């Protein structure tokens, strides 16, 4: 068994990636869901030993059912269409754009209505989560049923902290006041994730040696979370993976649906550059600046997610890692044909260790493949 639910025993505090110290910035925000770094650290602290982990998730869960972020490529329930994939009779087919960027997306409204470019259309509220059944139908090519979408089942609570002067009823001027926000999930909701550990002797991934139920200290202030196995979640994930892999093996147009934050990094002159789509996916539109073309046609994404981890110096000390910016869950990529991620492989072609593979081990950049039915 590798799939578990992680249920809150109290409020949770997952500080965002902004630097924080009382006296410098008096407000510490919380982000949700927690990062893979946070979850892996909680599991390793519970086990009390260093262990290479592989995570899938986290996702929301209710009544033993997985929930996934609403995809960002929908307009009134219908997918936006890249300009190169429009019919040649469409007036937008002949529009021009910067070929060094992904192609723009166009909303195809009902008959009789003029389509509007997604970049200039009126902003609409997006977000929320869809249950397993809705995502399963989408992977089967039956479209998205947004009537099943639910709002994020959580609320934020603001908690101020005061430090009084000694023998006085006055707040200290230095480091005396700061505010933190915490997260409270609605009753019945939890996180769902798969956790496996690497067995160097067998050179294979094994389920963790966890008890039937275990209490973990998770996030800021070490609030409790109950970790419990859930076989139904594993069955649901296997069904989605079977549909996704079937689409991936077909050499035709497809959509890559990002269900966890996507971390896509490239080292340039000693610097780490991040962007919203994989660097190995070259653009399909030819241009003198990039004569080599690839499968990527367009991208539907949103505000980047900042992530800050820790670098382990030794068993007693760790240091803040450089901040990275991830594509948000729900991002969708349009490709002429499915293409793999380089970070899926633990080693490079020349046999060197793939340093970016650790992001996949922590659950980032999880993709589900959908057929393009239009």
N, C-alpha and C positions, 0 to 999 in steps of 0.2 A: 504494500500500500504506500503510495507516494503523495496522495492528495489529502489535504487537511483544511479544516476551517479554523480561523483565528478569530475568536469572539472576544469583545472587550469586557473586562471586569470592572472597568472604570472609564473615565474619559481618557482620550489619547492626546498626546502632544508630539507632533512631528514638525519641528521647526523648518522653515523654508531655508533656501540656500543663501540668504543674505547674511552677511556678518552681523553678529549681535554681541553686545556686552553692555550691561547696565551702566548708564552714564554716558555712553556713546550713542546708542540708539535705544530709545525707551520702549519700543514696541517690537515684540517677537511674534511674527505670524506663524501659522501652521499651514502645512500643505497636506493634501490627501489625493491619492493613497500614499502610504509610506514607500520610500525608495527601496530598491533591492539591497542596497548597502545596510539599511536599517534592519530589514528582516533577516538577512544573513548574520548580522552581528548579534541579534537577539537569539537566534537558534544556536550559534556557536557558544555564546555565553551560557546558555542552558546546558549544553552538552559538556562544557568545561574542558574542551580539547580542540586544537586546531583541526579543521576538516574542510576539504574542498567540497563546496556545495554546488548544486545545480537547481535553480529555482524556475518555476513557471508561474507567472502572475506577478503581483497579486490582482485578483478580480473581486468584484463584489459578489456576495452570495446571500440568498434568502430561501428558506425552506428547501435546502439542498439543491439549489438551482443557481447556475452561473449567470452573471450579468456582465455585459460588455459595454464599452462606451459607444454612444451613437456616432456613426461615421460622419465625417465632415464634408462629404462630397454630395450631399443631398440638398435639393431645393424643392420644398413642398412634397417630399417623399420620393422624388425622381432624381436619378443621378445626373450631375452636371456632365457635359460632354466636351472633350478637348476639341479645339478648332480643327486639327488635322483629321479627326474622326467624323466630322460633319459630312453630310451629303453635299456633293459639289453644287447642287442647286440652292443650298442655304446661303443667304447673303453674307454670313460671317465666315464662310469657308475661305474667302479671299482676303481676309484681314491680315495685317502685318503685325509682328511683335518682335521683341528682342530675341533672336535665336540662341543667345547664350543663356537664356532662361527657359524653364518649362513653358509649354504652350498654355495660353489662357483657356479658361473653362467657360462654357456658355450654358445658360439655362434654357431648355427647350420647353416653353410653356404650352398650354392647350392650343388647339387649332384656332387660328384667327387672331392670336396674340403675338406680338413681336417679341422675340427672345431678347433677353438682356444679358450683357456680360456680367459675370459674377463679381468682377472687381468694382463695377460701378453701381450694382444693384443695391437696394436698401438693405441695411444690416438687419438680420433677424436673429432672435435668440436661438442658440444652439446648446447642445450639451444633453446630459441625461444618460440613461443606461437602458439597454435592451436585454430581455431574457434570452436564455439559451435557444429556445424554440425559434425566435425571430432571426437570430444569427444563422441557425441551421438552415432555415428556408432560403436565406440570402445566399449561402454557400451552394445551395442546390440550384441557384439561378432563378428563384421565384420572386425576387424583389424584396424590398424592405417594408415591413409593416410598422410604421412609426406610432400607430395607435397603442402599441404595447410599451412604448417608452415611458420611463418613470424619472422623476426628478431625483437628484442625488439624495439618498436617505440619511442625511446627516445635518447637523447644525453646529455652528461655531459659538463658543462661549468665551467671553472676555474675562480674564482674571487679573486684577491688579495686585502688585506686591509692594508693600511698604516696609521700610526699615526705620524704626524710631531711634532718635538720639538717646544715649544713655541717661537715665534719670529724668527724661523730659518726655512730653507728649507731643513732640514735633518730629516731622519726617526729616531724616538726614538729607543734607543738600547733595552730597556726593554719593552716587550709587544707591540712593535711597528709594528710588521709585522706578518701577518698570512694569510693563503690561505684557502678558502672554495670552495667546488664544489657544484654546483646546477644542477638540473634536468629540462630539457625542453622536454615535450611531443610533438610529432608531431601533426599537426593540425588534429582535428577530433577525437583524442583519449582522453579517460578519464578513471577514475577508476569506478568500479561497486561494490557495497556492499549492503547488507541487514542490516537494523538497526531496532531493536525493543526495547521497554522499558518494564520493569516489573511493572505490576499494583498490588501492595500488597493487595488491597481491593478485586479484582477479582481473585487474584492468577493466573494470565495469562499474556502472552506476547502480547503487543499491538503495533501497528504502532506508531511512534513518532508523537507528535503534531507539525509537521513542516509546514511551509507555502508552497505554491506551488513551490517556489524557495527560496533558502537561501544562503547567502554568509558566508562561514566559514573562520576562520584564521587557516591555516594548516601548521604544520612543523616549522622549524627555520625561524626567521625573520617575522613570521606571515603572509606569503604570502597568497593571497586569493584563494578560491576554491568555485565554484558554485555547490551547492547541489540541484539536481532536480529529481523528481520521474520518474520512467521508468517502466511501466507495462510489457513491452515485456521481460525484464530481469527476472521478476518473473516467467513468463510462461516458459522460457527456463530452469531456475533452477528447477522448479517443474518436468519437463520432465526428467531431469538428475537424480533427486532424486528418481523418480518412477522406473527407470531402475536399479539404484544402489541398492535400497531396495529389488527389485525382486531377484537380484543376491545374496544379503546378506541372504535371507531366504532359499536359496538352500544349503543343507549340502553337498557341493562338493568343489573341488579345485577352488580357486578364487584368484584374485589379488586386493590388496588395493592400490589405486592410490591417493597419497597425493597432494592436490591442493593448500594448504597453508602451511607455515612452521609448522613442527610438533615438539611440545615441549613435551618431555617425560622425566619426572623427578622422581627420587626416593630418599627418605630421608634415609641416612645411617649414623648412629652415629652423627647426627646433621648436616651432610653435604648433599648438593643437588647434585646428580649425574645425568648427562644427557647422553643419547645415541640416536642412529638414529632410534630405533624402540621401541615400547611400552614395558615396563617392564613386564606387565601382559601376554604378548604373549611369552610363553615358547617355546624353540626350539623343533622341532619335532624329532631331532636326539638324541637317548639316550646316556647318558654318566654318569660315577660314580659321576662327579662333580654336575650334575643336573639330578637325577634319575627320576624326574617328567617331562614328555614330554608335549608338547603343539602343537599348529597348525602351528607355524612359521617355514618355510623351508629356505627361503633366502631373501636377501634384495638388492635392487639396489638403491644406493643413491649417494650423492656427497658431496661437501665441506659444513661443517656446517655453519649455519647462526647465528652469535652472536646477542643477543637481550638484551637490558638494558631498564628496565622500571623505574618507580618511586613508592615509598611507601608514601602514604599520612599519615602524622603525625597528622595534624589537617587541618582546612580550610585555614590556612595561610601558611603552610609549608609542603614540601615533601622532601624526601631523595632518593638518588639513590638506586635502588633495586639491589640485587645480579645478576650478569650477568648469563644468561643461553645460551645454544647452541642448536639450533633447526635443525632438518633434513630439507634439502632444499625442496621447492615445486618441484614436479615432481618425488620424490622418490616413489618406487613401492615395495610392500611387497608380497611375495609368501606364501600362507597359504593353508594347507590341507583342511581347511574349514573356512568360515568367523567367526570372533570373534569380540566382541564389545570392545570399549575402556572404561576403568574405569573412565576416566575424563568426560565421557558423563553424568554421574549421579551426581546430586548435593549433594547427601548424600551417605555415606558409608553403608555397610550392618549393622553395629552396630548403625546406626542413627546419627553418627557424621557428621559434615560438611566436604565435600570433598574439600579441599583447592585447588586441581588441576583443579577443574571444572571451575575456573575463566579463565583458558587458552582457554577453548572451547567457553566461552562467548565472548572472544575477537577475535574469528575467527580462532584461531590456530588449527592445527591437523584435518583439514577437509579432509575426505576420500570419494572417490567414488569407488564402488566395480565393478570389471569387471570379467566376466566369463573366465575361462581358457579353450581355445578352442583346444590346441595342443594335 
